[in-house]
Amino acid sequence: MEKTDILVLGGGVIGLSVALRMLNLGKEVTLIDCEEPGSGASYGNAGTIAEYAVLPVGSPEVIKRLPALLFNKNSPIAIKRSEILSLAPWLMKFLYQSMPKQAAKNAQSIAGLLVNARLRWEDLASQINGSSLLNSNGSIYIYRSKSIYDAGEKDINHRKTLGLNAQMLTPSELNKLEPNINLTEGGAAYFPDCNYMSDPGKMMKLLLGACIDKGCHVIRQSAKNVERSKTGIEVTLDDKSIILSNHLVVSAGAFSKKFAKQAGDNIPLDVERGYHVEYDMNEPLLNRPCCSADGGFYMSPMTGRLRVAGTVELGGVSPQISNHRINHLEIGASNFFPDLGKSNRSWLGFRPSIPDSKPVISASRKGNDVVYAFGHGHIGLTLAPITAEIVESIITGEESPIPIHEFSVRRF
């Protein structure tokens, strides 16, 4: 039986950040993932360090659009029809969290977690020689009509009450920042404090490399079972081998629910299916990530390509791609750049989604021998450094960098 001090279950950006943090404390760390660490949603995202993403997915506006969620497969937020019955318990909780009082409370909690996310990523990137992959010229929401702009301005004013720095732009002001975007009406919101990655996949490789250099033992297998014993936490792997650890960190993203249940906690986690398409190009069409507010997708300039990523499809972890979601992204991008043509590649990944849009960063109900770090939804990349700090405080018993009761497993 292999023994380790810290066992990290899940090698996405959250798990890797936790592993590096604990290695820096001199802890013995083993990381388990059946896939290449740093792949999955940690690779396939829009690359934004989104301090402005203070609003939960669930809101009163979502309740108004409920018919579209159920019946319009091209809605920016959609439900895979074959999964409606299995999603029903999660959806009921989601609708409750979309009520005005709950949504406002959730936004306050998320905003607190996002404070200084950019600075934390700058520090982490410098540790792993990834600073050249971070760009600091902001991000943009695009509103293609006056009515969308007016709704967007109301949204931005709400975010400003939560501490967001944003500027509303006219079409001509937008064009100065993004010469290839030409609107005849509407406008944009500019978030000048946003950083973004020119290559999230490469940043993940640097993060993994830093962990390995510091002695992290990486095991490419699936975990099957988590069980407490008199000597620690036992995790059984695919090959029936067992790893014994003093502390287990569950950071398996969309696949975390079963491990939490085995540790004694029922958490309402479900899965958002996220998509991207990419267009190879020598020169970028954009200077920074630009989000189509009505389309629900980002267009992010990355090394050698334009990545169009986003939309929300609730519907489980089936690897089958919904082609209409790919078409939605391609058509949406062509509305801005008619000469793009067909994308060079497409991708599907899975985001862990909690009804209140708040991650679970918490000791288990039975103690800090099991620590949860999952459920970050769209902002896992953004929140990885602060999550790792909090996990460290839970394991070591030190004071948390921020209040964390809103992210406790005990809220369910």
C-alpha positions in Angstrom: 0.0 0.0 0.0 1.4 3.4 -1.0 1.4 6.1 1.6 1.4 9.9 1.2 0.7 13.0 3.2 -1.6 14.7 0.7 -3.6 12.9 -1.9 -5.1 15.2 -4.6 -7.9 13.5 -6.5 -8.3 15.4 -9.8 -5.5 17.1 -11.8 -7.3 20.1 -13.3 -6.2 23.7 -12.6 -7.7 23.5 -9.1 -6.0 20.2 -8.2 -2.6 21.3 -9.7 -2.8 24.6 -7.8 -3.5 22.8 -4.5 -0.7 20.3 -5.2 1.8 23.1 -5.8 0.7 24.9 -2.7 1.2 21.9 -0.5 4.5 21.0 -2.1 5.7 24.5 -1.3 5.0 23.7 2.4 7.2 20.6 2.1 4.4 18.1 2.1 4.5 14.8 0.3 1.9 15.0 -2.5 0.4 12.4 -4.8 -2.0 13.5 -7.6 -4.4 11.1 -9.3 -6.2 11.7 -12.6 -7.2 9.2 -15.3 -6.5 11.9 -18.0 -3.4 14.0 -18.6 -3.4 16.6 -15.7 -4.3 20.0 -16.9 -6.5 18.8 -19.8 -10.3 18.9 -19.7 -12.0 22.2 -18.8 -8.8 23.6 -17.5 -7.5 23.5 -21.1 -10.6 24.2 -23.1 -11.8 27.5 -21.6 -11.8 31.0 -22.9 -8.6 31.8 -21.0 -10.0 34.8 -19.0 -9.0 35.6 -15.4 -12.5 37.0 -14.9 -12.7 39.1 -11.8 -15.8 40.6 -13.3 -17.7 37.3 -13.3 -19.5 38.2 -10.1 -23.0 37.2 -11.0 -24.3 33.6 -10.5 -25.7 31.7 -13.5 -29.1 31.5 -11.7 -30.9 34.9 -11.7 -34.4 36.2 -11.9 -33.8 36.8 -15.6 -33.1 33.1 -16.1 -36.6 32.3 -14.6 -38.1 34.6 -17.1 -36.3 32.7 -19.9 -37.3 29.3 -18.6 -39.3 28.3 -21.7 -36.3 29.0 -23.9 -34.1 26.9 -21.6 -36.4 23.9 -22.0 -37.4 24.2 -25.6 -34.8 26.3 -27.6 -31.7 24.1 -28.1 -29.8 27.1 -29.4 -30.3 29.3 -26.3 -27.0 30.4 -24.6 -28.2 28.4 -21.6 -29.9 25.2 -22.7 -31.0 21.8 -21.3 -30.3 18.6 -23.1 -33.9 17.3 -23.5 -33.0 13.7 -22.9 -31.7 14.6 -19.4 -34.5 16.7 -18.1 -35.9 14.1 -15.8 -32.6 13.2 -14.3 -31.8 16.9 -13.9 -35.1 17.7 -12.2 -33.9 17.7 -8.6 -30.9 19.9 -9.5 -33.1 22.2 -11.6 -35.5 22.8 -8.7 -32.6 23.9 -6.5 -31.3 26.0 -9.3 -34.6 27.8 -9.8 -34.8 28.5 -6.1 -31.3 30.0 -6.1 -32.4 32.1 -9.1 -34.9 34.0 -7.0 -34.0 37.7 -6.3 -32.9 37.4 -2.7 -30.9 34.2 -3.2 -29.2 35.5 -6.4 -28.2 38.7 -4.7 -26.7 36.8 -1.8 -24.8 34.4 -4.1 -23.4 37.4 -6.1 -22.0 38.9 -2.9 -20.3 35.7 -2.0 -18.8 35.2 -5.5 -17.6 38.8 -5.6 -15.7 38.3 -2.3 -14.0 35.2 -3.7 -12.9 36.9 -6.9 -11.1 39.8 -5.2 -7.5 40.0 -6.3 -7.9 37.0 -8.6 -5.7 38.8 -11.2 -2.9 39.5 -8.7 -3.0 35.9 -7.4 -2.6 34.6 -10.9 0.2 36.9 -11.7 2.0 35.6 -8.6 1.3 31.9 -9.5 2.4 32.5 -13.1 5.7 34.0 -12.0 6.3 30.9 -9.8 6.0 28.5 -12.8 7.7 30.7 -15.5 4.3 31.4 -17.1 4.2 35.2 -16.9 4.7 35.6 -20.7 1.4 33.7 -21.2 -0.6 36.3 -19.2 -1.9 39.4 -21.0 -3.2 42.4 -19.1 -5.2 44.4 -21.7 -8.6 43.6 -20.5 -11.7 41.9 -21.8 -14.9 43.1 -23.5 -18.6 42.3 -23.6 -20.2 43.2 -26.9 -23.8 44.3 -27.2 -25.0 44.1 -30.8 -28.2 46.3 -30.6 -29.5 49.1 -28.5 -31.9 46.9 -26.5 -29.0 44.5 -25.7 -26.8 47.4 -24.8 -29.4 48.9 -22.5 -29.9 45.6 -20.7 -26.1 45.2 -20.6 -25.7 48.7 -19.0 -28.1 47.7 -16.3 -26.2 44.5 -15.7 -22.9 46.4 -15.5 -24.3 48.9 -13.1 -25.3 46.0 -10.9 -21.8 44.5 -11.1 -20.3 47.9 -10.1 -22.2 47.8 -6.8 -20.1 44.6 -6.2 -16.8 46.4 -6.8 -16.4 45.8 -10.5 -14.4 48.3 -12.6 -16.0 48.6 -16.0 -16.5 51.2 -18.8 -19.4 51.4 -21.2 -18.3 52.0 -24.8 -20.0 53.4 -27.9 -19.5 51.5 -31.2 -16.7 53.9 -32.2 -14.9 53.6 -28.9 -15.1 49.8 -29.2 -13.7 50.0 -32.7 -10.6 51.9 -31.4 -9.9 49.0 -29.1 -10.9 46.3 -31.6 -10.6 47.6 -35.2 -12.0 44.4 -36.7 -15.3 44.8 -34.7 -17.7 47.2 -36.5 -21.1 47.8 -35.0 -23.7 50.1 -36.4 -25.6 50.2 -33.1 -25.3 48.9 -29.5 -21.9 49.1 -27.9 -19.7 47.3 -25.3 -18.5 47.0 -21.8 -14.8 47.1 -21.2 -13.1 45.4 -18.2 -9.6 46.9 -18.1 -8.5 44.9 -15.0 -8.9 41.5 -16.7 -6.0 39.3 -17.5 -6.2 36.4 -20.0 -4.0 33.5 -21.1 -2.7 33.3 -24.7 -2.5 29.5 -24.2 -4.3 27.9 -21.2 -3.1 24.4 -22.2 0.6 25.6 -22.1 0.0 27.2 -18.7 -1.4 24.0 -17.4 1.7 22.1 -18.6 3.9 24.6 -16.8 1.9 24.2 -13.6 2.1 20.4 -13.9 5.8 20.6 -14.6 6.4 22.8 -11.5 4.6 20.2 -9.4 6.6 17.3 -10.7 9.9 19.3 -10.3 9.0 19.7 -6.6 8.4 15.9 -6.2 4.7 15.4 -6.9 3.9 11.8 -7.7 1.4 11.7 -10.6 -0.7 8.6 -11.1 -2.7 8.2 -14.4 -5.5 6.0 -13.1 -9.2 6.4 -12.2 -10.1 6.4 -8.5 -12.9 4.0 -7.7 -13.5 4.3 -4.0 -12.8 6.6 -1.0 -13.0 5.2 2.5 -11.9 6.3 6.0 -9.8 3.8 8.0 -8.1 3.9 11.4 -4.9 5.0 9.8 -6.1 7.5 7.3 -8.0 7.9 4.0 -7.8 4.9 1.7 -8.4 5.5 -2.1 -8.8 2.4 -4.3 -7.7 2.8 -7.9 -8.6 1.0 -11.1 -6.0 -1.6 -10.7 -7.3 -2.4 -7.2 -4.2 -0.9 -5.6 -4.8 1.3 -2.5 -3.2 4.7 -1.6 -3.3 5.7 2.1 -3.2 9.4 2.8 -3.4 11.7 5.9 -5.5 14.2 3.9 -7.5 13.8 0.7 -8.4 16.8 -1.5 -11.3 16.1 -3.8 -10.8 18.4 -6.8 -12.2 16.1 -9.6 -14.4 18.8 -11.1 -17.5 17.5 -12.7 -16.7 14.0 -11.4 -16.4 14.9 -7.7 -19.9 14.1 -6.6 -19.5 10.4 -6.1 -16.3 10.8 -4.1 -18.0 13.3 -1.8 -20.8 10.9 -1.3 -18.3 8.1 -0.4 -16.8 10.5 2.2 -20.3 11.1 3.7 -21.6 14.2 2.0 -24.4 14.6 -0.6 -23.7 17.6 -2.7 -26.0 18.8 -5.5 -23.4 18.8 -8.2 -24.3 18.4 -11.9 -22.6 19.0 -15.2 -22.5 21.8 -17.7 -21.3 20.7 -21.1 -18.9 23.4 -22.5 -17.8 23.7 -26.1 -15.2 25.5 -28.1 -14.2 25.7 -31.8 -10.9 27.0 -33.1 -9.8 28.8 -36.2 -6.1 28.7 -37.1 -4.6 32.0 -38.2 -1.2 33.7 -38.2 -2.5 37.2 -37.1 -5.1 37.6 -34.4 -8.4 39.2 -35.3 -8.8 40.5 -31.8 -6.6 42.2 -29.2 -8.4 40.7 -26.2 -11.2 38.2 -25.3 -14.6 39.6 -26.5 -17.8 38.0 -25.3 -21.0 38.2 -27.4 -23.5 39.1 -24.6 -26.6 37.8 -26.4 -24.8 34.7 -27.9 -23.2 33.6 -24.6 -19.8 32.9 -26.1 -16.3 34.3 -26.0 -13.9 34.9 -29.0 -10.5 34.7 -27.5 -7.2 35.4 -29.4 -4.8 32.6 -28.6 -1.4 31.6 -29.9 -1.9 30.8 -33.6 -5.6 30.6 -33.4 -9.0 32.2 -32.4 -10.9 30.2 -29.9 -14.7 30.6 -29.7 -15.8 29.1 -26.4 -18.9 29.1 -24.2 -22.6 28.5 -23.9 -24.1 26.3 -21.2 -25.7 22.9 -21.9 -26.9 21.0 -18.9 -26.8 17.4 -19.8 -24.4 15.0 -18.1 -20.9 13.6 -19.1 -21.7 11.8 -22.3 -18.8 12.3 -24.7 -21.2 12.7 -27.6 -20.9 16.3 -29.0 -24.2 18.1 -29.6 -23.5 19.4 -33.2 -26.1 22.1 -32.9 -23.9 23.7 -30.1 -20.9 23.6 -32.4 -23.0 25.2 -35.1 -24.2 27.9 -32.7 -20.6 28.9 -32.0 -19.6 28.9 -35.7 -22.6 30.9 -36.7 -22.1 33.3 -33.8 -18.5 33.9 -34.7 -19.4 34.4 -38.4 -21.7 37.2 -37.4 -18.6 39.2 -36.4 -16.2 37.7 -38.9 -18.0 36.6 -42.1 -14.9 35.3 -43.8 -13.9 32.8 -41.0 -15.2 29.8 -42.8 -15.3 26.4 -41.1 -13.5 25.9 -37.8 -10.4 23.8 -37.8 -11.3 21.8 -34.7 -14.0 21.5 -32.0 -13.9 20.4 -28.3 -16.3 19.3 -25.6 -15.6 19.5 -21.9 -17.4 19.3 -18.6 -17.8 22.0 -16.0 -18.9 21.2 -12.4 -22.1 23.2 -11.6 -23.7 23.8 -8.2 -27.2 25.4 -8.1 -26.1 28.5 -6.3 -23.0 28.9 -8.6 -20.7 28.9 -5.5 -17.9 26.3 -5.3 -17.6 23.9 -2.4 -14.3 24.8 -0.7 -14.6 23.1 2.7 -13.7 20.3 5.0 -16.1 17.4 4.9 -18.7 17.2 7.6 -16.6 14.5 9.3 -13.4 16.4 9.4 -10.5 18.0 7.5 -9.1 14.6 6.6 -11.2 15.1 3.5 -11.3 18.5 1.9 -13.5 19.6 -1.0 -12.4 21.9 -3.8 -14.8 21.7 -6.7 -18.0 23.2 -8.2 -16.4 26.4 -9.6 -18.5 26.4 -12.8 -17.3 28.9 -15.4 -14.6 30.4 -13.1 -12.4 27.5 -12.0 -9.4 28.9 -13.9 -9.9 32.3 -12.3 -10.4 31.0 -8.8 -7.6 28.3 -8.7 -5.0 30.3 -6.7 -7.4 31.5 -4.0 -9.0 28.0 -3.7 -5.5 26.5 -3.2 -4.9 29.1 -0.4 -8.1 28.2 1.3 -7.5 24.5 1.1 -4.1 25.0 2.6 -5.7 26.9 5.6 -8.2 24.1 6.1 -5.5 21.4 6.1 -3.0 23.3 8.3 -5.6 24.8 10.6 -4.4 28.3 9.9 -6.7 31.3 9.4 -8.3 31.4 5.9 -7.4 34.3 3.7 -11.1 35.2 3.4 -14.3 34.1 5.2 -15.4 30.8 3.7 -18.6 29.8 5.5 -20.6 30.6 2.3 -18.6 27.8 0.5 -19.1 25.2 3.2 -20.5 21.8 2.5 -22.8 22.4 5.4 -24.9 24.8 3.4 -26.7 21.9 1.6 
